[in-house]
Amino acid sequence: MDPTSSSTGAFSSMWADLRGVSFAQRWVDAGGVRTRLLSSGDPDQELVLFLHGTGGHAEAYVRNLGPHGLRFHAVAMDMIGHGFSQMATGRLEIGDYVRHVLDTLDVLGVERASISGESLGGWVAARLAIDHPDRINRLVLNTAGGTRADPVVMGRIKELSLRAVEEPTWDFVRQRLEWLMADPAVVTDDLVATRQAIYAQPGMIESMRAALVLQDMDTRTANLLSDGDLKRIEAPTLVLWTSHDPTAPPEEGQRIAEAIGGAEFALMDGCGHWPQYEDADTFNRIHMEFLVTG
């Protein structure tokens, strides 16, 4: 079967995912950073803010915005140095992302929000919940980073990301995306094209290098979340992991949930690092049940 086709024979794309969804794309000035947002739902409802991973962008959540927008104001942002938000120079450490997220909440006029972060986004969300508990309603850590420093994983992320941004050919960008998935066929052509356009932007190589400092051992270690940090999380928390995550086994997710204390743990089978995209129906069900009742 053509990997860009569904089991029904219909073409699978981000536009098909958003078909029938009322959504908006806009840019805001968040603390001086030009910041891109994709959103769905009533702004008067509780905000659920989605945070992507390293080298990622808001399109990681195109299969989640519509269902969540029926109940919440669902927003996926491009964090600083990522996507179509403002490029970065120098170094991007976790505190820089936390400040950007807080500035985004401020410009949206939201005092408290539920935050769901994948990979780097989970790392940022956890640190924000630790240091700014008054800004968090509920917290979802989706295959979250920030609790381990595995040189093999760090090296692979750095290798694939730098190659894709320094030479954003179709094959190199696709390989970067396929690394995220348990089933590489899930990667659609328009997802590759979107990331290729992002990676080909002027200033993106320097911006990616700024983001990848967290894959250097010394910098990563200085930013890691300790068990003591995790114990300080007060918000109701869901730790969601997968059977085929390329960054850490399910046991790491269970350990994080136990360290937080009172956190729920959910395991999605047959998914890699983007369960919200690979099995959106299951993710949306688990995620929304937690947000409503957590």
Secondary structure, DSSP 8 states (H G I E B T S, - for coil): --TTB-TTS-B--HHHHTTT--EEEEEEEETTEEEEEEEES-TTS-EEEEE--TT--GGGGTTTHHHHHTTSEEEEE--TTSTTS----S---HHHHHHHHHHHHHHTT-S-EEEEEETHHHHHHHHHHHH-GGGEEEEEEES--SS---HHHHHHHHHHHHHHHHS--HHHHHHHHHTT-SSGGG--HHHHHHHHHHHTSTTHHHHHHHHGGGGSHHHHHHH---HHHHHT--S-EEEEEETT-SSS-HHHHHHHHHHHSS-EEEEETT--S-HHHHTHHHHHHHHHHHHHH-
